[in-house]
Amino acid sequence: MATIAAAVAAASSAFTSLHLTRATPYTRRHIHTLITSSLSSSSSTEFNITFAPPKPKPNKPEPSLPINPNSSSDIAELGDQLYIPWIVRDEKGNLTLQSTPPARLLHDMANASTSKKNNKKSKQIAAKAATVGPTSEPKYSKAARRFYNENFRDPPQRLSKVLAASGVASRRSSEELIFQGRVTVNGSVCKTPQTKVDPARDVIYVNGNRLPKKLPSKIYLALNKPKGYICSSGEKETKSVMSLFDDFIKSWDKRHPGQPKPRLFTVGRLDVATTGLIIVTNDGEFAHQISHPSSNLSKEYIATIDGEIHKRHLIAISEGTVIDGVHCTPDAVELLPRQPDVPRPRLRIVVHEGRNHEVRELVKNAGLQLRALKRIRIGGFRLPSDLALGKHVELNQANLRALGWKSQKLDEVKT
């Protein structure tokens, strides 16, 4: 109790000796620190602290003298200036009075200023990076380009094939253009259809028009051919199956911007009176593989007959007939059951050779009169039942595999 009383008395005596005109928050806090420190420390600890009276404001500003807090002479020369010491607790827990700020405070202030500078510098770097445009793609090495060209780039193709794929004309018409000297390759007239060219690298002109570097995408379509249309891509034909794709060609630029329009043609043929499934594409390799007899693709037809069908007719059809000096035999012949909405009898005939008018000749040779003929299947692909006459559908990878297409580029086909 004696210690506390002595500390309070010392603080009150120091407070009464002060002559303050303004009680600033810093002064009140300082005095509070003095009182609490006096209570926590021993009675032997004494501080000789004096506060000078405030200096009156001069009419003109006087230059201030440099002050060194570490020097006692500088403190004495302050005269009537207000002197605020630093009260710091040492390692032993005792309070000490010093004229300089603690080392820990100076260290924290230095780190704080450094971090601010670093943040400002990082923001400047980020702003510069944002203003700079995107960097160009790195150039690949010769080995990488060689590997890509050997494994992924399309190999050079025959000139006539490239012209046909670009939609200039059919393969035969393209060969005629080449023979007439109307095609130039890299500035020189080329009259050899077998010349290997690469549209992406070679400069090809046809009738003075530059051939596009990029060939159109491969198109594979299934058409439900109506009666009265012939399978020809000639421009003079008024009722060609190609006229059914006018809307498809007109909307090509919207669906494939920057690509030349494809030249479509049919895979095989159906005569003008036959309806049903026919494949339309711009891929000559695909068309050759599907239509070639070596593919052994079976084709299924539904034949509508006028009159009655007897057993002898089925036997005659199954025995086959001779067409163009070759004996053709169907794979299957079946009499379909009668349906209420179809009054005439129908036959299901499956062939694989694909001779010209083969099914019609088989029916005629059996002594029957053919009313209508429709193809409903090629290989493993069957004509969709909901596909209306004159309409087409795009084939996906599964459809192409069902047709027997064994190309390594099926991944390029849109599913």
Secondary structure as UniProt FT lines:
FT   HELIX           2..16
FT   HELIX           25..40
FT   TURN            43..44
FT   TURN            69..70
FT   HELIX           72..76
FT   TURN            77..80
FT   STRAND          86..89
FT   TURN            91..92
FT   STRAND          95..98
FT   HELIX           103..131
FT   HELIX           142..151
FT   STRAND          157..158
FT   HELIX           159..165
FT   TURN            166..167
FT   HELIX           171..179
FT   TURN            180..181
FT   STRAND          183..185
FT   TURN            186..187
FT   STRAND          188..189
FT   TURN            193..194
FT   STRAND          196..197
FT   TURN            199..201
FT   STRAND          204..206
FT   TURN            207..208
FT   STRAND          209..210
FT   STRAND          220..225
FT   TURN            227..228
FT   TURN            235..236
FT   TURN            238..239
FT   HELIX           241..245
FT   HELIX           246..250
FT   HELIX           252..255
FT   TURN            257..258
FT   STRAND          265..267
FT   TURN            272..273
FT   STRAND          275..281
FT   HELIX           284..291
FT   HELIX           293..295
FT   STRAND          299..306
FT   HELIX           311..319
FT   STRAND          321..323
FT   TURN            324..325
FT   STRAND          326..328
FT   STRAND          332..335
FT   TURN            340..341
FT   STRAND          346..351
FT   TURN            356..357
FT   HELIX           358..365
FT   TURN            366..367
FT   STRAND          369..378
FT   TURN            379..380
FT   STRAND          381..382
FT   TURN            385..386
FT   TURN            389..390
FT   STRAND          392..394
FT   HELIX           397..402
FT   TURN            403..404
FT   TURN            408..409
FT   HELIX           410..412
//
